[in-house]
Amino acid sequence: MINVFNTKLKDYLKLYYYIGGMPEAVSSYVQNKDLLEVRTIQKRLLEAYEQDFSKHAPTNIVPRIRQLWNNIPTQLAKENKKFIYGLIKQGARAREYEIALSWLIDCGLVYQINRVSNSKIPLSAYQDFSAFKLYLLDVGLLSAMAGVDAKTLLEGNEVFEEFKGSLTEQYVLCQLKEATDLDVFYWSSDTGIAEIDFITQIGKYNVPIEVKSSENLQAKSLRTFVEKYNTKMNVRTSMSNYRKEDWLVNIPLYSIGNIESILSTTFFSN
């Protein structure tokens, strides 16, 4: 039945990329249907967070917190989204920003997703803490920080296509973190040629998840991963409808928060 509502759900998903899930922004849109008002609220929230840096963080690390925080959209816009300290400022080193990063994580303002180097169980034992990606707590706030306007997001624009992938990853990560209790990592090959956007452990299975912002159904990195590790549950999430193929399951983006129940039904219903 969900396929009947597919078009409407995709429209709502695009709207959610803009509005996000911050309660005040959602409440405003529900009541007034005014996207400009939503953006004003989001910018006010972002300003409040920056003011909180000065109020609550040690004075000597406040500038680094701000630099790191404001650099996240730039890092996510890269094709390789691994966080690179040198992009904050020339010559920057990890040790200069470690406390600032910990402060943002402890406050719940960012998610740090570490790389794993293989597909052994448990994944948490094989983290590479020196290689990670950073995401914000909310997709709407990322949209606001990046200055994405509603028309570009809702109607589409070729120039925007690359950053739409960043918003989609941000959305998927938030769904995995907020709608489930799963630990989330990412995988990349030692050569860096192949990368899986996210990987998590569901029961006794490691589940790679490849994120597609459109209906593009190519999954080259996912296929490379599956051939290397022979994983049994493999997920691509995209704008396409639900479908089960020989070696993967496509979960619509708007349903990725239900990944556990979907995979349970798909693999264990019989």
Stockholm file with secondary structure:
# STOCKHOLM 1.0

chainA/1-270         MINVFNTKLKDYLKLYYYIGGMPEAVSSYVQNKDLLEVRTIQKRLLEAYEQDFSKHAPTNIVPRIRQLWNNIPTQLAKENKKFIYGLIKQGARAREYEIALSWLIDCGLVYQINRVSNSKIPLSAYQDFSAFKLYLLDVGLLSAMAGVDAKTLLEGNEVFEEFKGSLTEQYVLCQLKEATDLDVFYWSSDTGIAEIDFITQIGKYNVPIEVKSSENLQAKSLRTFVEKYNTKMNVRTSMSNYRKEDWLVNIPLYSIGNIESILSTTFFSN
#=GR chainA/1-270 SS CGGGGHHHHHHHHHHHHHHCSCHHHHHHHHHHCCHHHHHHHHHHHHHHHHHHHHHHSCGGGHHHHHHHHHHHHHHHTSSSCCCCGGGTSTTCCHHHHHHHHHHHHHTTSEEEEEEESSCCSSGGGGEEEEEEEEEESCHHHHHHHHTCCHHHHHHCCGGGHHHHHHHHHHHHHHHHHHHCCCCEEEEECTTSSCEEEEEEEETTEEEEEEECSSSCCCCHHHHHHHHHHCCSCCEEEESSCCEECSSCEEEEGGGGGGHHHHHHHHHHCC
#=GC SS_cons         CGGGGHHHHHHHHHHHHHHCSCHHHHHHHHHHCCHHHHHHHHHHHHHHHHHHHHHHSCGGGHHHHHHHHHHHHHHHTSSSCCCCGGGTSTTCCHHHHHHHHHHHHHTTSEEEEEEESSCCSSGGGGEEEEEEEEEESCHHHHHHHHTCCHHHHHHCCGGGHHHHHHHHHHHHHHHHHHHCCCCEEEEECTTSSCEEEEEEEETTEEEEEEECSSSCCCCHHHHHHHHHHCCSCCEEEESSCCEECSSCEEEEGGGGGGHHHHHHHHHHCC
//
